[in-house]
Amino acid sequence: MASSEQIIMACCADVAGQVRGKGFPESDLPLRLQRGVGWTPTNVQITCFDVIADSPFGALGDLALIPDPTAAWVIHDPTGDPVEHVMLGDIRTLEGEPWECCTRSILKAALRRLQEVAQLTTTVAFEHEFQVSGGVAGDSGSAYSLAGARSGAAMGRRIFQLMARNGLRPDTFMKEFGADQFEVTMKPADGLAAADRAVILRELVRVAARERDQRASFTPIRDPSGVGNGVHVHVSLNDSDGQPTTHDPESATGLSALAASFAAGITTFLPGILALLAPSAISYLRLTPHRWSAAFNNLGLRDREASVRICPVTSLDPLAIARQFNLEVRACDAAASPYLQLAAIIHAGTEGIARNLPAPTVTEADLSTMDGSELAGMGITRLPTSLEVALEAFAAEGCIVEWFGQTFRDVYLSHKHGELAVLEGLSPEEMCARYLAVY
């Protein structure tokens, strides 16, 4: 291989929310698009701490990771030469079938199910919060401020530049409430592309920070006494002609009947899928009342503590309102694979449509002040308060096997219990430090 030949990385965003893969010479791309690169089943059990959890596969088996050039990014040096070229892809069996633990294939199956059950597609956007160390000012009074935005302006400009060069449409960049905390958002896309771009965006942010000798972290929470970093997933529904179907101007909430059942599915199954949406031990330090995250399985109207929020719109044009109208799932964080997060949301919402679930009670109050019987009367429960409890709910939810398959269910439980074993005996502060080093 000539010394000037570029390396392309074929990667997946795995169960641990990590981007892992293998490189090959650029000249081999036509072949690799067909055959992929070799992959090992037990790789799925590499936890975020690089400890291999108990694996049903052992040392046996072979798979192929097939890169997809439509889900790629390239970073160039000042001379214009590519220094990083990555393609996300699908893990397949050697016979070419989707592997049952491939996160990207799992999302594709969820999107197909929504189309088969309800003849619907999705438009999705991921919002990301992150914190930066190494030179970004975290002065008191900088929350949401221009002064705070200035402290990250060079990084923000570079993030937008990298996004635009890689087909991601930038939306907003802001100094968030927390110390050294920022938020970056992008324009919506169809379901699979949105998840691809969520993975890509996190890596571009890390590149932009690293170029400035800083470090960007998407850890769910950096300090137990501080603010958390969430991922907010916005979802709207479209009919088979691509027309928006989430909004009904005649309904009290603005939700169409289909969207109301979709929302009901999410809130109904949220306790059982939370281990996929917020999958770290420290995620549950963030999912508590009065942290502007989510603590109950409720549907809220313009409520930033609701697990599912009906978002406001800003237009007088009915068609524009219909296209903007969406549901925001706020119980997520970046310790998860975006593919698994969105797959879980889509499966739960699809189940709500399939069962014709009635619209949930829409809340506009502080649920933490209500007693259990009052909440139960509204169909609302407290979400799991630890990863251990969330995994118990995941294991007990009968729909999980139907949606994800028995193998994935068992592998995921083993993976997460392996992750928890690494943290045994650590204080919350020590656990936050471990996750900060990873995400």
Secondary structure, 3 states (H helix, E strand, C coil): CCCCCCEEEEEEECCCCCEEEEEEEHHHHHHHHHHCEEECHHHHHECCCCCECCCCCCCCCCEEEEEEEEEEEEEECCCCCEEEEEEEEEEECCCCCECCCCHHHHHHHHHHHHHHHHCCEEEEEEEEEEEEECCCCCCCCCCCCHHHHHHCHHHHHHHHHHHHHCCCCEEEEEECCCCCEEEEEECCEEHHHHHHHHHHHHHHHHHHHHCCCCEEECCCECCCCCCECCEEEEEEEECCCCCECCECCCCCCCECHHHHHHHHHHHHHHHHHHHHHCCCCCHHHHCCCCCCCCCECCEEECCCCCCEEECCCCCCCHHHHHHHCCEEEEEECCCCCHHHHHHHHHHHHHHHHHCCCCCCCEECCCHHHCCHHHHHHCCCCECCCCHHHHHHHHHHCCHHHHHHCHHHHHHHHHHHHHHHHHCCCCCHHHHHHHHHHHC
